[in-house]
Amino acid sequence: MDITYIKKFVYQKGYKYTRYNMDNAEVVVSPGDRIKDNTILARGTVSKMAYRINVLDFVSKPEKYLHVVHGQIINKGDIMLKKRKKILVSPVEGIVDLSELGKGHILIKSYPEDITLRSDVDGKISSIEDEGRKIIIDTEVVRCNLKYVFGKTIEARLKYIANNNGILNLDSINSSCIDSIIYVGNIITQEIIKKSLAVGVIGIIGCGIEVKEHQSLEELIDSTSITIAIIDGFGKIEDLYFSKLKNFEKKQILIENETNSIIIPDKVSAEDVKSAYIRKVNVNDIVQIFALPYWGYSGKVVNVNPDVSNINVLLDSNVEVSVQSDDVIGII
């Protein structure tokens, strides 16, 4: 019987990689420009955060009672609006922005910071979209297809913190992981999610995710700002080939919600372009099982039965199991 063989990591040329200019700094490149990984795409002096105050809860016509002007520096406790004895004070320090006053809001923006957005990839500028918030680059990438992505699309440096057996020591999630995407190995537990949130991690990649108390796990995921990328499914998944991610340690990577994939800018090898094909299963092939009770486990084929309806697989734990041929996928 023929089975599908896949590459978990696919090299892809001509990929349109999006760099997000979240701070809306001034774009300094143009479509068609050739760029290197250290090319500056956008720069400027911008306020990165804003505190929004609903002033309609205080008064129906706020413009009549203003005690501040647009661009004014304000301290916490300073008066913004005053109507007779009713006083509204600023809850924070910053710069007054009245651009949304017509909608009933006063913004208090943080002090401007110098912002520089670098490319982090080689390639060519394809287009600039959404008023400069998206800069699209034609480049070469490694793509890893995922089972699930919980959370929004994010981009950050990868930090590989699982050990060689795909297991994580919680102490590895520390201040060195702040603002990073971390790879935690064969299972993402609730403890890993909570520790990552406390430390300031922005994304977690794992082979599987904890299934006990599943409802509370869903609630935890829904209530957090962290993005979680699951490579294979639920429960403990054996970590066989994802040690390849270690090759991309400290690289800028993208977890893309829209396509359920990890995108890693990297050079393409011509022989690695083809992503999938079908052939007969043979002894010594590496396969992954997609049937209970061995869902997600990987191992080596040690016997192909004559009728080819089932095969024997030696798991990484040195346990030999018999499974149906159509319940496995080969791994290149």
C-alpha positions in Angstrom: 0.0 0.0 0.0 1.2 3.5 -0.8 1.4 6.1 1.9 1.9 9.9 1.8 5.4 11.1 2.8 5.7 14.7 4.0 8.4 17.2 4.9 7.5 18.9 8.1 9.9 21.6 7.0 9.4 22.9 3.5 11.8 25.2 1.7 9.9 27.8 -0.3 11.1 30.3 -2.8 9.3 33.5 -3.7 7.5 33.8 -0.4 5.9 37.1 0.4 7.1 37.8 3.9 5.2 40.5 5.8 7.1 42.8 8.2 4.6 44.6 10.4 5.3 48.3 11.0 3.2 48.2 14.2 4.3 51.6 15.4 3.5 53.2 12.0 7.0 54.7 11.7 7.9 56.4 8.4 8.7 53.9 5.7 12.0 54.6 3.9 12.0 51.9 1.2 10.1 51.6 -2.0 8.7 48.7 -4.0 11.4 47.1 -6.1 14.2 47.9 -3.7 16.7 45.1 -3.1 17.4 44.8 0.7 19.6 42.9 3.1 18.7 41.6 6.5 20.0 44.8 8.2 18.3 47.2 5.8 16.2 49.9 7.6 12.6 49.7 6.4 11.0 52.4 8.6 12.1 54.8 11.2 10.8 57.8 13.1 9.9 59.2 16.5 6.5 57.8 17.6 4.4 57.3 20.7 4.1 53.5 21.1 1.2 53.5 23.6 -1.9 55.4 24.4 -4.3 55.5 27.4 -7.8 56.0 26.1 -10.3 57.9 28.4 -14.0 57.9 27.7 -15.0 61.4 28.6 -18.7 61.1 27.6 -19.2 59.3 30.9 -18.1 62.6 32.5 -19.9 65.2 30.4 -21.9 65.1 27.1 -20.1 68.0 25.4 -16.5 67.7 26.5 -15.1 70.4 24.2 -16.9 73.1 26.4 -15.1 72.1 29.6 -11.6 71.3 28.4 -8.6 72.3 30.6 -6.0 70.8 28.2 -4.9 71.4 24.6 -3.6 69.0 21.9 0.1 68.1 22.4 0.2 69.3 26.0 2.4 67.4 28.5 0.3 66.3 31.4 1.1 64.7 34.8 -0.9 62.2 36.7 -3.6 64.0 38.7 -3.6 67.1 36.4 -7.1 68.5 35.5 -8.4 67.6 32.0 -12.0 68.6 32.3 -13.9 70.7 34.8 -17.6 71.4 35.0 -18.5 73.3 38.1 -17.4 71.0 41.0 -17.0 68.0 38.7 -13.4 67.4 37.9 -11.8 64.8 35.6 -8.1 64.3 36.2 -5.5 62.4 34.2 -4.8 58.9 35.5 -1.3 58.8 33.9 1.6 60.9 32.7 2.0 61.6 29.0 1.0 63.8 26.1 -2.6 64.9 25.4 -4.0 63.8 22.1 -7.5 65.3 21.2 -7.8 63.7 17.8 -10.6 61.4 19.0 -12.4 64.0 21.0 -15.3 63.9 18.5 -15.8 60.2 19.3 -15.8 61.0 23.0 -12.2 60.0 23.9 -9.1 61.8 25.1 -5.8 59.9 24.5 -2.8 60.3 26.8 0.1 59.1 24.7 3.5 57.9 26.0 6.5 60.1 25.4 7.9 59.7 21.8 10.6 57.1 21.3 13.1 56.7 18.4 11.9 53.7 16.4 13.9 51.7 13.8 12.4 48.7 11.9 15.0 46.6 10.1 14.2 44.0 7.5 15.8 40.9 9.2 15.5 39.2 5.8 17.2 39.4 2.4 15.0 40.0 -0.7 13.1 42.6 -2.7 10.4 44.9 -1.6 7.2 43.6 -3.2 4.7 46.2 -1.9 3.8 48.5 0.9 0.3 48.1 2.2 -2.2 49.4 4.8 -0.8 52.9 4.8 2.7 51.6 5.6 1.8 49.2 8.4 2.7 46.2 6.2 5.9 45.9 4.2 5.8 42.9 1.9 9.2 41.3 1.0 9.9 38.6 -1.7 12.3 36.2 0.0 13.2 32.6 0.7 11.8 30.8 3.7 11.5 27.6 5.6 7.8 26.8 6.3 6.5 24.4 9.0 2.8 23.6 8.8 1.0 23.5 12.1 -2.1 21.8 13.4 -3.4 24.8 15.4 -2.6 28.4 16.2 -4.3 29.9 19.2 -3.9 33.7 19.2 -2.8 36.4 16.7 -0.1 36.4 14.1 3.2 37.4 15.8 6.8 37.9 14.9 9.8 37.6 17.2 13.1 35.9 17.9 13.0 32.1 18.4 14.5 30.8 21.6 14.8 27.0 21.7 14.6 25.9 25.3 13.6 22.2 25.2 16.3 19.6 25.9 17.5 16.8 23.5 14.6 14.6 24.6 12.0 17.3 23.9 11.4 18.0 27.6 11.4 21.4 29.3 12.6 22.4 32.7 10.3 25.3 33.8 13.3 27.1 35.1 14.4 27.6 31.5 11.5 30.1 31.1 13.1 33.2 32.6 14.0 36.8 31.9 16.1 35.7 28.9 12.8 34.7 27.2 11.1 38.2 27.4 9.6 39.2 24.0 10.6 35.9 22.5 8.9 32.9 20.8 9.9 29.8 22.7 10.0 26.2 21.6 9.2 24.0 24.6 9.3 20.5 23.2 6.8 17.7 23.1 4.0 19.1 25.3 2.7 22.6 26.2 1.3 22.4 29.7 -0.8 24.9 31.7 2.2 25.5 33.9 4.3 26.5 30.8 1.6 28.9 29.7 1.3 30.6 33.1 5.0 30.9 33.6 5.5 32.3 30.0 2.8 34.9 30.7 4.4 35.9 33.9 7.9 36.3 32.3 6.7 38.2 29.2 7.0 35.5 26.5 4.9 36.4 23.4 4.6 33.0 21.7 5.0 29.3 22.5 5.7 26.5 20.1 5.2 22.8 21.1 4.5 19.4 19.5 1.4 18.9 21.5 -0.7 20.6 24.2 -2.0 19.2 27.5 -5.4 17.7 27.3 -6.4 17.3 31.0 -8.9 19.9 32.2 -9.3 20.9 28.6 -12.1 23.4 29.2 -10.1 25.4 31.7 -7.2 25.3 29.2 -9.4 26.8 26.5 -10.5 29.5 28.9 -6.8 30.2 29.8 -5.8 30.5 26.1 -8.8 32.7 25.3 -8.1 35.1 28.2 -4.4 35.6 27.4 -2.5 37.7 24.9 0.1 35.0 24.2 0.1 33.1 20.9 0.3 29.3 21.0 1.5 27.2 18.0 0.7 23.4 18.2 2.7 21.3 15.6 0.8 18.0 15.8 -2.2 17.9 18.2 -3.3 17.3 21.7 -1.5 15.3 24.5 2.2 14.4 24.6 3.7 14.1 21.1 7.1 12.5 20.7 9.7 15.0 19.6 11.6 13.3 16.8 12.5 15.8 14.1 11.7 19.2 15.5 15.2 19.5 16.9 15.7 21.0 13.5 14.2 24.2 15.0 17.4 24.5 17.0 19.1 25.5 13.7 17.0 28.7 13.7 17.8 29.7 17.3 17.7 33.6 17.6 16.3 34.0 14.1 13.3 36.3 13.5 10.4 34.0 12.9 6.7 34.4 12.1 3.8 32.4 13.6 1.1 33.0 11.1 -2.5 32.5 12.3 -4.0 32.9 8.8 -2.1 30.0 7.3 -1.4 27.9 10.5 2.3 27.9 9.9 5.7 28.9 11.2 7.6 31.0 8.7 11.4 31.3 9.0 13.4 33.4 6.5 16.2 31.2 5.3 18.0 30.2 2.1 16.4 27.6 -0.2 18.1 24.4 -1.3 16.9 23.5 -4.8 16.6 19.8 -3.9 14.3 20.7 -1.0 11.6 22.4 -2.9 9.2 19.5 -3.3 7.1 19.2 -0.2 5.2 15.9 -0.5 4.9 12.7 -2.5 3.4 9.2 -2.2 5.3 5.9 -2.3 5.3 2.4 -0.8 6.3 2.1 2.9 9.5 0.3 3.4 11.5 -1.1 6.3 13.7 1.6 8.0 11.3 4.4 6.9 10.6 6.9 9.6 6.9 7.4 10.1 4.5 9.2 12.4 1.3 7.4 13.8 -2.1 9.1 13.7 -4.2 6.5 15.5 -4.9 5.9 19.2 -3.4 4.9 21.5 -0.1 5.9 19.7 -1.4 9.2 18.2 1.6 11.5 17.5 4.3 9.0 18.2 7.1 8.5 15.7 9.4 5.6 15.0 11.1 3.3 12.5 9.3 0.7 10.4 10.8 -2.7 11.3 8.4 -5.0 9.4 5.9 -4.6 6.5 3.4 -7.5 6.6 2.7 -9.3 3.3 -0.8 -8.0 2.8 0.5 -4.5 3.6 -2.6 -3.7 5.6 -0.5 -3.2 8.8 3.1 -2.5 9.7 5.3 -2.9 12.8 6.9 0.4 14.1 9.7 0.6 16.7 8.9 3.7 18.7 11.6 6.0 20.1 10.9 4.4 23.5 12.0 1.0 22.0 8.5 -0.3 22.2 7.3 -2.2 19.0 3.7 -1.6 17.9 1.5 -2.8 15.1 -0.6 -0.2 13.2 -2.6 0.0 10.1 -0.7 1.3 7.1 -3.2 4.0 6.4 -2.8 5.4 10.0 0.7 6.6 9.4 2.4 9.3 7.5 6.0 9.0 6.4 8.6 11.7 7.3 11.3 12.7 5.0 
